[in-house]
Amino acid sequence: MNREEKEAYLREYEVLKKQGKSFFPYAVLKDSLMAVIVVGLIVVMALFLGAELGPKADPTTTTYVPRPEWYFFFLFEVLRVIKPPELVPLATIGIPTIAMVLLLLLPFYDRGPERRPERRPLAMIAMLLTVVSMAFLTILGAEAGSPTEIEIETAAEFEPGKQVAAQAGCLACHIFESNGNDGPGPDLTTIGAELPATAIARSLEVGPGIMPSYADLEPEKFDDLVAFLASLR
């Protein structure tokens, strides 16, 4: 936009501003009416569809798995992506705060008078990046399974081994389809198709790398665990 176009725009804006309607009561009335409609819809939905809050909290349970509300999934996914403990403050406080500050400062470093989206590349890029990243992380959070259970369907004979894997800490470093953590250990969803049962048993006994050894497991539980992992194909 050159100087002449900017001056023409400002003159037109000044004329329209003088011809416009006052904030009170015109804009206030519109906002108030919309607020009443939204609150009314929420009340009607709560009365007819219900507002289930879930079961009452039980402080004595040891099986409860906390899950955030869906609108916080993107924040929790940032915490899942950034794994090192020393970077947890960056994931929980740093990144969200920096992103929010950048959005709040957007009107100050993008001061162009244009209102058409195609002529506001900086504002549009910031908006698209925010929406796409939040939507992507929210979808990942919604699809993530329980961090303490393995939900892979298996034959009844392998159920004991699945319980051993869930209780032995495998989910802390491995992923089983939608459950567990994607690292630092490999994906175990199809480990049975990649390694024979003898190799799986040897890995559990030795504990390669940072993986702990499971040689001290009860023989029956150890065999159940090996059988379960070998069945994953």
N, C-alpha and C positions, 0 to 999 in steps of 0.2 A: 504494500500500500504506500503510494507516494504522498507527498505533502498535500497536494491539491485534493486527493481522494479523502485524506484524513480530515481536512478542514470541512469538506462537503458532508462527510459522515457526522462530524460534531455538530454542524448547523442543523442537519436533519434530526439528530438525536435531541437537540435542544427544543426544536419545534414540537416533536412528539411528546417530549417530557411535559411541556406546558399544556398540551392538549389532553394529557392522560388523566386518570382518575386518582384521587387521593388514597393514601395508604389506609387511612381510617375515615369512614368505616368500610370502604369497598374491599380491600385486601384482607382486612381482619375478619370481615363477615364470611368471605369465601373460605379462609383457612378454618374458621370455627365450624362452619357447616361441614366441611370435609372431615374434621376431627370427630364430630358427632356421628357421622355416617360410619366411620371406621370403628369407633367404640361400639356402636350399635350392632354392627356385623359380628364383632368379637363376642358380644354378649349373647347374640342369637346362636352362634356356632357353639358356644360353651353350653347353652341350655339344651340344644337339640342333638349335638354330636358328642357332648361330654368333654371333660378336661381331665383326662387320666394323668395322674402324677406318678403312677407306679406304686409298688408296695411300700409299706412303711419301713423306715430304716431300722436295721437290726445290728446294733453295735457288737453283738456276740458272734456274728457270722465270719467265717474265714474264707468263704468261697465267692463273696461279692466282687465283681469286676467293675470298677468305676469307669464310666464312659461320659464324655462331655456332651452337652447339647449340640445339635447338628450345626448351629451357627458358630460354634467354636472348633469344629473339626479342622479347619485350615490352620489354626494356631497349633493344635496338637500334632498335626502332620509335620509342621516345621520342626517341632521337637523330635519327632521320629526320624526325620531326615538328617538332622545334625546330631550325631551320636556321641562324640567325645564329651565326657563329663565337664571338662574345662570350658566347653563352648555352650553349655546349657544356659547361662545368663544371656548370651547373645541370641539364642533361639527364643527364649521366653520374654525378654525385655528389649534387647537391642534392635532386632530386625523389625518387629511390629512398631516400635516407637519411631525408628528412622523412617519407615514407610509412611506413617501417619503424619509426621512433621513435613515430609516432602509434599504430601497431598495438601496439607494446610497452607504451605508456602506457594502452591501452584499459581494463585492469582498474582503473586508478587514478582515471579520471574517469567511469567507468560502474560505480559501486559498488553497484548495486541487487542485492538477494538473489534476485530472481526468476530461474528457470532456463528458463521457457517462452519460446520465440523471439518470440511475439507480444507479450510483455511486456518485451522487451529491444530497443526500437526503435533505440537508438544503436548497440549492438553489431551488430545485424542489418544496419543501413544500412552500417556500416563494412565488414562482411564482404562484402555484396553488391557494393559499389562496388569493393572490391579484386579480387574474383573476376571480375566483369564486365569491368573495365578490363584486367586481365592477359590474360583470354581473348581480348578484342577485339584487343589489340595483338599477341598471339601469332598469331592468325589472319592479321592483316595481314602479319606477318613471314614466315609460312609461304607466303603467296601472292605475296610480292614476288619478282620475277625478278632475274636477274643485273644488277648495276649497270654492267657493261662489255660486255654483249651485247644485241642486239635480236633477240627471238625471234619476231617477227611472221612468219608464213608469207607469202612473196611468190613471184612467178614468177621463174624462173631469170634472166631478163634484168635483174631489179632487184636481184639479190644483190650485185653490186659496189657499188651505191649504198648498200645496207644496211650493208656493211662500212665504207664511208667515214663514214656517220653514226655508227657505233659508235666509230670511231677518232678522229673529229674533235672529240669532246667534247660532242656534242649531248645525251648522256644526263645530263650534269651539271645541266642546267637544264630539260630536257623529259622527258616520259614517253611511251613507246610501249607501250600496253597495260599489261603488268605490269613493264616495264623502265624504268629511269631514275628521275628525280626529278620530283615533281609541283610544279614551280615553281623559280625565278621565271618561267620561260618557259611558254607555253601547251602544252596537251596536243596532241601531233602524231599521235595514233593515226589520226585521220581528216582530216588537214590537206588531203589531195588533194581531198576533197569540199567544202572550204570556200574554197580558193584555187586559181586556175589555175596552171599551171606557170610562166607568165611572172611572176606576182606572187611565187611562191616564189623564183624566181631573183633577182628584184629585192631581196627581203628578205635573201637570203644575201649579196648584193653590198654592200648598204648597212649591214646590221647594225643594225636598229632598237633604240633604248634601250641597254641594257647588253650586248646581244648583239654578239659580235665579227664582223667582216666575213670572209667566206670568198672574197673576190674573188681572193686570192692562191693558191687551190687550183689544181692542174693542171687545164687545161680538161676533160680526159677525166673526172677525178674529180668536178669540179664538175657536169658534165652527168649523170653517174651519180647523184649526190646529188639533184639536182633531179628526175630521173626517178623515183627511189625515193620521195621525199616526195610527188610528184604521184600516185603509185599508191596511196597510203594512203587508203582510202575505207571 
